[in-house]
Amino acid sequence: MGQTQKFSAIVHREGDWYVSLCPEIDVASQGKSVEEAVTNLKEAVELYLEDEDVSVPHGTSFLTTFEVTHDKTSNPVSA
């Protein structure tokens, strides 16, 4: 049985699709829902890790936020 490792998923919407990214290994996927995007990302990561030459990072990742002030008011970001 293989080793279990925890990865992060960052998900954002692009038009009708949700795009998911695993920042630790720079693998991305997409889906019509958040759940589908994350499921597809999990499959993509599993396929990526099948390569024997892949280096898997060890350590803890974390997510933080920051604020930026700008004057642009058109095209607001929506979730």
Residue pairs with C-beta under 8 A, 6 or more apart in sequence:
5 56
7 22
7 24
7 25
7 45
8 22
8 23
8 24
8 61
8 63
9 20
9 21
9 22
9 38
9 41
10 20
10 21
10 22
10 23
10 63
11 18
11 19
11 20
11 21
11 34
11 37
11 38
12 18
12 19
13 19
13 78
13 79
14 30
16 32
17 30
17 31
17 32
17 37
18 30
18 31
18 32
18 33
18 34
18 36
18 37
19 28
19 29
19 30
19 37
20 28
20 29
20 30
20 31
20 37
20 38
20 40
20 41
21 27
21 28
21 41
22 28
22 41
22 44
22 45
23 61
24 57
24 61
25 45
25 48
25 54
25 56
25 57
27 41
27 44
27 45
27 48
28 41
28 44
29 37
29 40
29 41
29 43
29 44
30 37
30 40
31 37
31 38
31 39
31 40
48 54
49 56
